[in-house]
Amino acid sequence: MLHVVGDKDDVVPIAENTLPFAEEIRRAGGHIEIIHKPEVGHHPHCLVDPSPIIDFILKANSK
């Protein structure tokens, strides 16, 4: 699972959402990768360089 987050998101705060969610995923034996966007709020949802997302998909697809 891949989760892209803005570190300054005040709509969906990381401490209240991403971090507890990731903890539960890992506790259940799952894998989650979190890409942090420093100094970014809730928008934009994209990355300036999408290669980390592409790399994640290609790696996951090769298994």
C-alpha positions as a LaTeX table, in Angstrom:
\begin{tabular}{lrrr}
\hline
Residue & $x$ (\AA) & $y$ (\AA) & $z$ (\AA) \\
\hline
Met1 & 0.00 & 0.00 & 0.00 \\
Leu2 & 1.24 & 3.48 & $-0.81$ \\
His3 & 0.13 & 6.63 & 0.97 \\
Val4 & 1.17 & 10.12 & $-0.14$ \\
Val5 & 0.76 & 12.80 & 2.52 \\
Gly6 & 1.35 & 16.49 & 2.93 \\
Asp7 & 3.16 & 17.02 & 6.20 \\
Lys8 & 1.13 & 20.18 & 6.92 \\
Asp9 & $-2.27$ & 18.73 & 6.02 \\
Asp10 & $-4.82$ & 20.27 & 8.36 \\
Val11 & $-7.83$ & 18.64 & 6.63 \\
Val12 & $-6.61$ & 15.07 & 7.19 \\
Pro13 & $-3.87$ & 15.43 & 9.84 \\
Ile14 & $-1.16$ & 12.79 & 9.64 \\
Ala15 & $-1.02$ & 12.17 & 13.40 \\
Glu16 & $-4.75$ & 11.45 & 13.51 \\
Asn17 & $-5.04$ & 9.48 & 10.27 \\
Thr18 & $-1.96$ & 8.24 & 8.41 \\
Leu19 & 0.14 & 7.22 & 11.38 \\
Pro20 & $-2.53$ & 5.20 & 13.24 \\
Phe21 & $-3.65$ & 3.65 & 9.94 \\
Ala22 & $-0.08$ & 2.66 & 9.04 \\
Glu23 & 0.42 & 1.18 & 12.50 \\
Glu24 & $-2.68$ & $-1.00$ & 12.10 \\
Ile25 & $-1.62$ & $-2.12$ & 8.62 \\
Arg26 & 1.82 & $-3.15$ & 9.91 \\
Arg27 & 0.33 & $-4.81$ & 13.01 \\
Ala28 & $-1.85$ & $-6.90$ & 10.71 \\
Gly29 & 1.25 & $-7.99$ & 8.75 \\
Gly30 & 0.76 & $-5.65$ & 5.83 \\
His31 & 3.17 & $-3.29$ & 4.14 \\
Ile32 & 2.60 & 0.43 & 3.73 \\
Glu33 & 5.00 & 2.96 & 2.29 \\
Ile34 & 4.46 & 6.61 & 3.14 \\
Ile35 & 5.73 & 9.39 & 0.91 \\
His36 & 5.92 & 12.66 & 2.82 \\
Lys37 & 5.57 & 16.02 & 1.08 \\
Pro38 & 7.30 & 18.53 & 3.38 \\
Glu39 & 5.71 & 21.97 & 3.72 \\
Val40 & 2.59 & 20.82 & 1.82 \\
Gly41 & $-0.99$ & 20.87 & 3.07 \\
His42 & $-3.94$ & 18.87 & 1.77 \\
His43 & $-3.42$ & 20.07 & $-1.81$ \\
Pro44 & $-1.90$ & 19.44 & $-4.28$ \\
His45 & $-2.31$ & 15.66 & $-4.19$ \\
Cys46 & 0.37 & 15.05 & $-6.80$ \\
Leu47 & 4.13 & 14.86 & $-6.58$ \\
Val48 & 6.35 & 17.16 & $-8.62$ \\
Asp49 & 8.32 & 14.07 & $-9.60$ \\
Pro50 & 6.01 & 11.04 & $-9.88$ \\
Ser51 & 8.88 & 8.54 & $-10.15$ \\
Pro52 & 8.54 & 7.30 & $-6.52$ \\
Ile53 & 4.94 & 6.29 & $-7.27$ \\
Ile54 & 5.92 & 4.65 & $-10.55$ \\
Asp55 & 8.78 & 2.81 & $-8.84$ \\
Phe56 & 6.40 & 1.57 & $-6.12$ \\
Ile57 & 3.94 & 0.27 & $-8.73$ \\
Leu58 & 6.62 & $-1.43$ & $-10.80$ \\
Lys59 & 8.15 & $-3.06$ & $-7.71$ \\
Ala60 & 4.74 & $-4.24$ & $-6.46$ \\
Asn61 & 3.84 & $-5.55$ & $-9.91$ \\
Ser62 & 7.02 & $-7.61$ & $-10.19$ \\
Lys63 & 6.15 & $-9.79$ & $-7.18$ \\
\hline
\end{tabular}
